[in-house]
Amino acid sequence: MFFNSLVTNFAALEVGQHLYWKIGNIRLHGQVFLTSWILLGALLVFISLGTKKMENDPKGLQNLLEFLWDYIRDLARTQIGEKVYRDWMPFIGTLFLFVFVSNWGGALIPWRLIKLPSGELGAPTADINTTIALALLVSLSYFYAGLSNKGWRYFEYYVHPTPIMLPFKILEDFTKPLSLSFRLFGNILADELVVGVLVFLVPLILPIPVMFLGLFTSAIQALIFATLAAYYIGEAVEEHH
Amino acid sequence: MLAFNFFGATEGGLFDINATLPLMAIQVVALTYILNSLFFKPVGNVVEKREKFVSNNIIEAKNKLSEVKKLEADLLNQLQSARTEAQRIVSEAENESDKLYKEALELANNEANASKEKARLEIESQTSAARDQLSKQADDLSELIVNRLILEK
């Protein structure tokens, strides 16, 4: 009985409900695209404002953007290495910015105030499709990076210390995108659920520390995702002798 | 209802994978290109230009500093050589004046000695002349005395 009432109560959270858009035979999660467009639009506006008048002595927004750029460059350079980090910096930076903006946007903006016919707006990264898309892009990237930098010698990586490693390295190609996508998805969804449940049960004060924890987790997850993506690419282009 | 239908959900569910996935991937790739041209390239250009500017300035300043040090050492060398030169000139002048003094002293000594000698010789000659004269007068006198004594007899 209790479980039933809990389920009906949780129904207010609308877990796993989606706003479906149908284009021909294709079905899309509309709420994911809506929030991502809003957040990415804000990001692009922010960046265009900051880079509109670039000066040699940075002021205001330009300063912030340069700090961000430097942060991403350091991240890419330490993980990928001096030689090819320039090629991959935009991708790593985009992953970081996309995940960060999605996570924080999902946590900071009171999306619940906007009523949808079905499902609810939230962090785009709390949808498994988004995180799998990002993780698969990372997989494609490191394969492409390895093959374009080392040619067929890339596959030496699979038998690198000894050929015994071969099955494990092949398995890694599957576990990498799996862990990347599920880590991000799980963290962000769990954060949204915890905050949702707490707000539902105790609407005052108590959710606030959890919300701060959520912001912290969101930022950390963005950093982890970008760092791991850069690390995988770095691993693929690394020359071992 | 709580749609916790895992894989195989037809409608809804947390793990409902559909065309959102490839479209999101395309969207992220497009975002990469947009951010590259809007953010990474322009900011990178500015930052790298500034980094180059700063490092160039540092190199230039280092070059200038080493040049200044070289010039300083050069000046110090010049000063040193000028000092030794001055010392040399002073000691030379001292030697010269010493020599001149000694020469003059010697000359004066010689002159004094010469005139002393001359005076001595003159005195001697006069003394001998006076003695001669005296002895002649004594002779004359003695002759006179003798003559007178003889004549009286």
Chai-1 contact restraints between the chains, C-beta under 6 A:
chainA,res_idxA,chainB,res_idxB,connection_type,confidence,min_distance_angstrom,max_distance_angstrom,comment,restraint_id
A,V7,B,L2,contact,1.0,0.0,6.0,A-B,restraint_1
A,F10,B,L2,contact,1.0,0.0,6.0,A-B,restraint_2
A,A11,B,L2,contact,1.0,0.0,6.0,A-B,restraint_3
A,V15,B,L2,contact,1.0,0.0,6.0,A-B,restraint_4
A,G16,B,A3,contact,1.0,0.0,6.0,A-B,restraint_5
A,G16,B,G12,contact,1.0,0.0,6.0,A-B,restraint_6
A,G16,B,G13,contact,1.0,0.0,6.0,A-B,restraint_7
A,G16,B,L14,contact,1.0,0.0,6.0,A-B,restraint_8
A,Q17,B,G12,contact,1.0,0.0,6.0,A-B,restraint_9
A,H18,B,G12,contact,1.0,0.0,6.0,A-B,restraint_10
A,I26,B,A19,contact,1.0,0.0,6.0,A-B,restraint_11
A,R27,B,N18,contact,1.0,0.0,6.0,A-B,restraint_12
A,L28,B,A19,contact,1.0,0.0,6.0,A-B,restraint_13
A,L28,B,T20,contact,1.0,0.0,6.0,A-B,restraint_14
A,H29,B,T20,contact,1.0,0.0,6.0,A-B,restraint_15
A,V32,B,T20,contact,1.0,0.0,6.0,A-B,restraint_16
A,I47,B,L38,contact,1.0,0.0,6.0,A-B,restraint_17
A,I47,B,F39,contact,1.0,0.0,6.0,A-B,restraint_18
A,T51,B,P42,contact,1.0,0.0,6.0,A-B,restraint_19
A,M54,B,P42,contact,1.0,0.0,6.0,A-B,restraint_20
A,M54,B,V46,contact,1.0,0.0,6.0,A-B,restraint_21
A,L65,B,V43,contact,1.0,0.0,6.0,A-B,restraint_22
A,E66,B,V43,contact,1.0,0.0,6.0,A-B,restraint_23
A,E66,B,V47,contact,1.0,0.0,6.0,A-B,restraint_24
A,W69,B,V43,contact,1.0,0.0,6.0,A-B,restraint_25
A,P90,B,T32,contact,1.0,0.0,6.0,A-B,restraint_26
A,P90,B,N36,contact,1.0,0.0,6.0,A-B,restraint_27
A,P90,B,F40,contact,1.0,0.0,6.0,A-B,restraint_28
A,F91,B,T32,contact,1.0,0.0,6.0,A-B,restraint_29
A,T94,B,L31,contact,1.0,0.0,6.0,A-B,restraint_30
A,T94,B,T32,contact,1.0,0.0,6.0,A-B,restraint_31
A,T94,B,L35,contact,1.0,0.0,6.0,A-B,restraint_32
A,I128,B,F15,contact,1.0,0.0,6.0,A-B,restraint_33
A,N129,B,I17,contact,1.0,0.0,6.0,A-B,restraint_34
A,N129,B,T20,contact,1.0,0.0,6.0,A-B,restraint_35
A,N129,B,L21,contact,1.0,0.0,6.0,A-B,restraint_36
A,N129,B,M24,contact,1.0,0.0,6.0,A-B,restraint_37
A,T130,B,M24,contact,1.0,0.0,6.0,A-B,restraint_38
A,I132,B,L21,contact,1.0,0.0,6.0,A-B,restraint_39
A,A133,B,L21,contact,1.0,0.0,6.0,A-B,restraint_40
A,A133,B,M24,contact,1.0,0.0,6.0,A-B,restraint_41
A,A133,B,A25,contact,1.0,0.0,6.0,A-B,restraint_42
A,L137,B,A25,contact,1.0,0.0,6.0,A-B,restraint_43
